[in-house]
Amino acid sequence: MSFVDNFRVVFARGIGVVFAVIGSIMLAVPEFNLAQDGVEFETFPIAGRAEVRAWYVGTALCISWILFSSELGRALQTIAIVLGGFAFARVVGYAKDGMDTNEALRLH
């Protein structure tokens, strides 16, 4: 296996680890992950907290599983779709809602 092929495998599996960690953090201490985005988790009603945990944990663990269990090409496509989707949603959100008033969050 070439260096590039090894790098692709390590990259895909590494991103899988990142998503597993995000899912674990969101299950145990979601305020840690959300605070960096200016989101105050404790202000959500209990049903809202459960929904945020369910969405983040379920999505992160599903992506992690795909990245570990799929063939390399499918794993890399998944990474591109997920990260591209995140970027696209942020662009649409800023286009619809405008820039954040908090300068520290503007380039997030």
N, C-alpha and C positions, 0 to 999 in steps of 0.2 A: 504494500500500500504506500502511495506517495505521501510526501509531506502535506500537500494540499488536501488529499483525501483524509488524512489523519486530522488535519485542522478542521475540516468540515464536520467530522464526527464529534470532535471535542466541542466545537462551537454549538452544535445542535443539542448535545447532551448537557452542556453548560447552561444553555438557555432553559432547558428542562428543569435543571436544579433551581434556577432563579424563580421559575414559576411555582415550583414546589415550596420554596421558601416564602414567596409572597402569599400563597394559600395558607401556610402554617401561621404566618404573622397575622393575617386577617382573621384567622380563627381565634388566636390567643390574645392578641393585643392590637385590634384594628385601629385604635386611635393613633398608634405609632406610625402606621403607614399613611393614614389619611391626613394627619396634622401637617405634613409637609406640603399638602395641596390646599391648606387653609380650611379643611373640612373638620368641624368639631363633632366627632362621632357621638359624644355623650349628649348632644342636643337633640339627637334623633329619638323619636318614640321607640319603644321596645320592638314593635313590629318592623319599624324602619331599620333598626340595628340588625334584626334577624335577616331581613331581606338583603342588606348590604353584605353581611357575612356569607349568606347563601350564594349570592351572585359572584362575589370575588373568589370565595373558596372553591365553589363548584367549577367555575371557569378556569381558574389557575390550575387546579388539579387535573382537569380534563386536558388542558394544553400540555401540561407536564407529561401526562401519560402518553399522549400522542407522540411527543418528541422522543420519549424513551422506547416506545414500542413500534414505531413506524420505520419503514425503510428510509434511508437518508434523504432521498429526493423529496419524499412526502413530508418529512420533518422540516426540511428547509423551506418548502412551500408554506407550511403552517406558520413558521416564524414570519415569513414575509407578509402573509395575510393578516396575522394578528397585529404585528407592529405597524403595518400599513393602515390597518383599520383604526388603531389607536390614534395615529397621526391625523388621518382623515377626519375622525370624529372631533379632535381638538380644533382643527381648522374650521370645520363647520360650526362648532360651538362658539369660537371667537367671532366668526362672521355674523352669527345670529345675535350673540349677547354682547359683543364688544370686548375691549380689553379689560382686564382685571384692574380695579382701583389700587390694589396692593402691588407696588412695583416689584416686590420680590417674587411674585407669582406670574408676572407677565410673560416671561420666556420659558415657562415650565413646559 
